[in-house]
Amino acid sequence: MEGLTKIDDLGKPRVVIVGGGFGGLELAKALADAPVQVVLIDKQNYHTFQPLLYQVASAGLNEGDIVSPFRKILSNQDNFYFRLAEVQGVDPVAQVVETTIGRVRYDYLVLATGATTNYFGDEQMAKNAIAIKSVDDAIELRNTVLSNFEQALQLGDMEQLNSLLDFVIVGGGPTGVEIAGALSELRTHVFPKDFRELDFKQMDIHLVQSGPVLLKGMSANASQQALESLQKFGVQVWLDARVKSYDGYTVTLNTGQQLITRTLIWAAGVTGAPIAGLRPDCLLPGNRYAVDEHNRVQGYDNVFAIGDIAAMRTAAHPEGHPMVAQPALQQGRLLGENLARLLAGKPLQPFHYQDKGAMATIGRNHAVADIKLFDKEYHLQGFPAWLAWGVVHVVSLIGFRNRLMVLLNWTWSYLSHDKGLRYIIGKAKPPLQEAEVEEKAIV
Ligand SMILES: Cc1cc2nc3c(=O)[nH]c(=O)nc-3n(C[C@H](O)[C@H](O)[C@H](O)COP(=O)(O)OP(=O)(O)OC[C@H]3O[C@@H](n4cnc5c(N)ncnc54)[C@H](O)[C@@H]3O)c2cc1C
């Protein structure tokens, strides 16, 4: 076949997995003993543990602590092949994927491309806000926060100063709550020592949530606790408020209220990251592929989708499972077993989601957790929830080194009240030009 990229042909059925996130990586591991060749294609050469991205953004962890190179994770798996490339299209008739390094043939294709930031079509927001979806985003946010304070030292004008010291976070889900809590910890324990010339009473943290509660989807108790803890930490929470516009300086809410900030953090939603080439009718609203109970994409025999990009509609989840790590992991594991069954001519097992609950941390000794165990639900808050959150995240990280580094960093931060990774390396959001600021200033 023309233009095929060079990959050994093992003479076994080839499973091509696009995306090595929670779902794709789990699937690759589950196929270790199957009589197949596994080809993982990802545009990054590492797996990202997204739940801890906010810790990189808030100088609590090093980016290297939450990522792992695919080649290292699966170095002992003989049937595993990796290619660093972006997949740009699928040709289901020729059974190839088009990538930035050429075409790759498949016998079975699994799309595990996850999701991407959703700005709901607001181009101005996409241009001016900072998202928190990738390691690059997290580093940009950390650099921007630190650069803001460095720049603020040079300013006398109060409004200009506040535009740098104040932060607006949009989205009151776990990511928004966690980043708001982390910024408030930095404001109390870390920044006043670093920037003694600045008055941190001037630093406001706003959290804007479109609905009536934070942490929608968690228990009412968890939502209320999160709200009370954030308010106790001095975060200004705006419930039932939507951001109408943001020009890089002025945030306008639907209530007419205006907030001034040069840093708006967008944690308000994601949308699937589909690949061109499949029939349009298999793509549902939210850009997720409609899949059956075996994760087979509607209308195809040998194309599957798992994780955030897949919407398996069930009575309990009419729009598909929540876009969190557990469905991706569980679907990846089961699909690995099912592909082995398929090749052995055995019947496939349907997917049943085991919801283990949800948790969010708000700051030192403060977290909320709704844990589902043996058909019972337990609601934790405060220190027990915070400890449970820490244990679950350390255990879930990939690789012993990362677990150890995270544990060491957290222990040190806990004992010292410090976050030691406050360096500016690489890109920060560029500062607005003086003339631009004057034009935008509210009088
Ligand atoms: C900031 C943040 C915090 C979160 N916190 C939590 C939490 O606390 N608990 C929880 O359960 N979930 C959390 N989530 C959600 C969770 O991370 C996702 O649900 C999960 O990662 C989905 O797994 P996935 O395998 O579907 O996709 P992902 O893990 O997103 O992986 C997708 C992979 O596909 C690759 N890819 C995408 N497109 C292409 C392409 N065209 N070509 C090649 N490669 C491609 C990407 O590089 C990536 O490696 C959080 C997400 C974010 C962003």
PDBQT file of the ligand as one rigid body, heavy atoms in Angstrom, charges set to zero:
ROOT
HETATM    1  C1  LIG A 501      -7.436  19.614  34.596  1.00  0.00    +0.000 C 
HETATM    2  C2  LIG A 501      -8.161  18.296  34.620  1.00  0.00    +0.000 A 
HETATM    3  C3  LIG A 501      -8.459  17.699  35.823  1.00  0.00    +0.000 A 
HETATM    4  C4  LIG A 501      -9.127  16.480  35.857  1.00  0.00    +0.000 A 
HETATM    5  N1  LIG A 501      -9.390  15.906  37.071  1.00  0.00    +0.000 NA
HETATM    6  C5  LIG A 501      -9.956  14.690  37.111  1.00  0.00    +0.000 A 
HETATM    7  C6  LIG A 501     -10.157  14.035  38.354  1.00  0.00    +0.000 A 
HETATM    8  O1  LIG A 501      -9.814  14.571  39.413  1.00  0.00    +0.000 OA
HETATM    9  N2  LIG A 501     -10.704  12.786  38.345  1.00  0.00    +0.000 N 
HETATM   10  C7  LIG A 501     -11.069  12.181  37.184  1.00  0.00    +0.000 A 
HETATM   11  O2  LIG A 501     -11.542  11.047  37.225  1.00  0.00    +0.000 OA
HETATM   12  N3  LIG A 501     -10.928  12.784  35.994  1.00  0.00    +0.000 NA
HETATM   13  C8  LIG A 501     -10.368  14.018  35.933  1.00  0.00    +0.000 A 
HETATM   14  N4  LIG A 501     -10.197  14.635  34.726  1.00  0.00    +0.000 N 
HETATM   15  C9  LIG A 501     -10.728  13.989  33.499  1.00  0.00    +0.000 C 
HETATM   16  C10 LIG A 501      -9.815  12.871  33.031  1.00  0.00    +0.000 C 
HETATM   17  O3  LIG A 501      -8.477  13.310  32.996  1.00  0.00    +0.000 OA
HETATM   18  C11 LIG A 501     -10.284  12.416  31.662  1.00  0.00    +0.000 C 
HETATM   19  O4  LIG A 501     -11.611  11.983  31.770  1.00  0.00    +0.000 OA
HETATM   20  C12 LIG A 501      -9.418  11.290  31.132  1.00  0.00    +0.000 C 
HETATM   21  O5  LIG A 501      -8.110  11.750  30.923  1.00  0.00    +0.000 OA
HETATM   22  C13 LIG A 501      -9.998  10.712  29.844  1.00  0.00    +0.000 C 
HETATM   23  O6  LIG A 501      -9.135   9.714  29.400  1.00  0.00    +0.000 OA
HETATM   24  P1  LIG A 501      -9.023   9.417  27.836  1.00  0.00    +0.000 P 
HETATM   25  O7  LIG A 501      -8.154   8.215  27.710  1.00  0.00    +0.000 OA
HETATM   26  O8  LIG A 501     -10.378   9.369  27.222  1.00  0.00    +0.000 OA
HETATM   27  O9  LIG A 501      -8.312  10.690  27.205  1.00  0.00    +0.000 OA
HETATM   28  P2  LIG A 501      -7.035  11.496  27.635  1.00  0.00    +0.000 P 
HETATM   29  O10 LIG A 501      -6.514  11.051  28.941  1.00  0.00    +0.000 OA
HETATM   30  O11 LIG A 501      -7.379  12.939  27.483  1.00  0.00    +0.000 OA
HETATM   31  O12 LIG A 501      -5.946  11.099  26.534  1.00  0.00    +0.000 OA
HETATM   32  C14 LIG A 501      -6.094  11.421  25.185  1.00  0.00    +0.000 C 
HETATM   33  C15 LIG A 501      -4.767  11.194  24.486  1.00  0.00    +0.000 C 
HETATM   34  O13 LIG A 501      -4.976  11.277  23.090  1.00  0.00    +0.000 OA
HETATM   35  C16 LIG A 501      -3.931  12.013  22.498  1.00  0.00    +0.000 C 
HETATM   36  N5  LIG A 501      -4.492  12.571  21.249  1.00  0.00    +0.000 N 
HETATM   37  C17 LIG A 501      -5.584  13.347  21.120  1.00  0.00    +0.000 A 
HETATM   38  N6  LIG A 501      -5.818  13.609  19.831  1.00  0.00    +0.000 NA
HETATM   39  C18 LIG A 501      -4.847  12.984  19.124  1.00  0.00    +0.000 A 
HETATM   40  C19 LIG A 501      -4.543  12.889  17.740  1.00  0.00    +0.000 A 
HETATM   41  N7  LIG A 501      -5.312  13.464  16.815  1.00  0.00    +0.000 N 
HETATM   42  N8  LIG A 501      -3.450  12.190  17.361  1.00  0.00    +0.000 NA
HETATM   43  C20 LIG A 501      -2.644  11.590  18.294  1.00  0.00    +0.000 A 
HETATM   44  N9  LIG A 501      -2.904  11.651  19.620  1.00  0.00    +0.000 NA
HETATM   45  C21 LIG A 501      -3.985  12.330  20.026  1.00  0.00    +0.000 A 
HETATM   46  C22 LIG A 501      -3.556  13.037  23.546  1.00  0.00    +0.000 C 
HETATM   47  O14 LIG A 501      -2.228  13.492  23.350  1.00  0.00    +0.000 OA
HETATM   48  C23 LIG A 501      -3.707  12.225  24.831  1.00  0.00    +0.000 C 
HETATM   49  O15 LIG A 501      -2.514  11.590  25.187  1.00  0.00    +0.000 OA
HETATM   50  C24 LIG A 501      -9.526  15.853  34.657  1.00  0.00    +0.000 A 
HETATM   51  C25 LIG A 501      -9.237  16.462  33.428  1.00  0.00    +0.000 A 
HETATM   52  C26 LIG A 501      -8.565  17.677  33.408  1.00  0.00    +0.000 A 
HETATM   53  C27 LIG A 501      -8.242  18.327  32.100  1.00  0.00    +0.000 C 
ENDROOT
TORSDOF 0
